[in-house]
């Protein structure tokens, strides 16, 4: 089982502390949702976990090894990162966009090895993109592009997938679809870390939840234990009503 761990992490942006003394663990085969208000530090947490931002103090470990000792190529081979609202500005085909996800595993010279073509086909198939493989990426809808970027991030079967607000700008149907696809990746063994504002979707897909506020962890643990009225009130400074029925857990904020 793969494990990504933040140990005593303090992180800064523009000389301002954004994360302060953060300890968090993400496990393979589980989907962890990071929640918190705007400015809480969710994106910074993900950037540090992905190795894109060096902590001012503390460390990040992947299976016990400090990720700072890994080359960028080695890190890219083990974890994938999908930023918020990714864009494609070139009219290249969907298939070519997905193939960019294996760049870190390709030889320095030569074309695309034949051995990788089945992987690309599989990524297209599991994200329902086979019929779009030749379409220019600039001619995709928002939901289609979200699936393409997720296919690119997962084509090389990363051990850890880190995703920042994957449902931003999506309508409810496509947001739910994106969440279920992330859930399927976790079931297949990938460690999935997702920052989300949509708490109902978080309740639907999360195994674990980390709730943060002002750069500190308020609570972390199994989703059923963390998504409760007391924690949500502390994190968001508003009253919340949490109910459970046969469809699962629903969350409503009160005036």
Secondary structure, DSSP 8 states (H G I E B T S, - for coil): --EEEEEEEEEEETTEEEEEEEEEEEETT-EEEEE--TTSSHHHHHHHHTTSS--SEEEEEETTEEGGGS-HHHHHHHEEEE-TT----S--BHHHHHHGGGGGGS-SSSS--HHHHHHHHHHHHHTT-GGGTTSBGGG--HHHHHHHHHHHHHTT--SEEEEE-TTTT--HHHHHHHHHHHHHHHHTT-EEEEE-S-HHHHHHH-SEEEEEETTEEEEEEEHHHHSSHHHHHHHHSS-EEEEEETTEEEEEE--
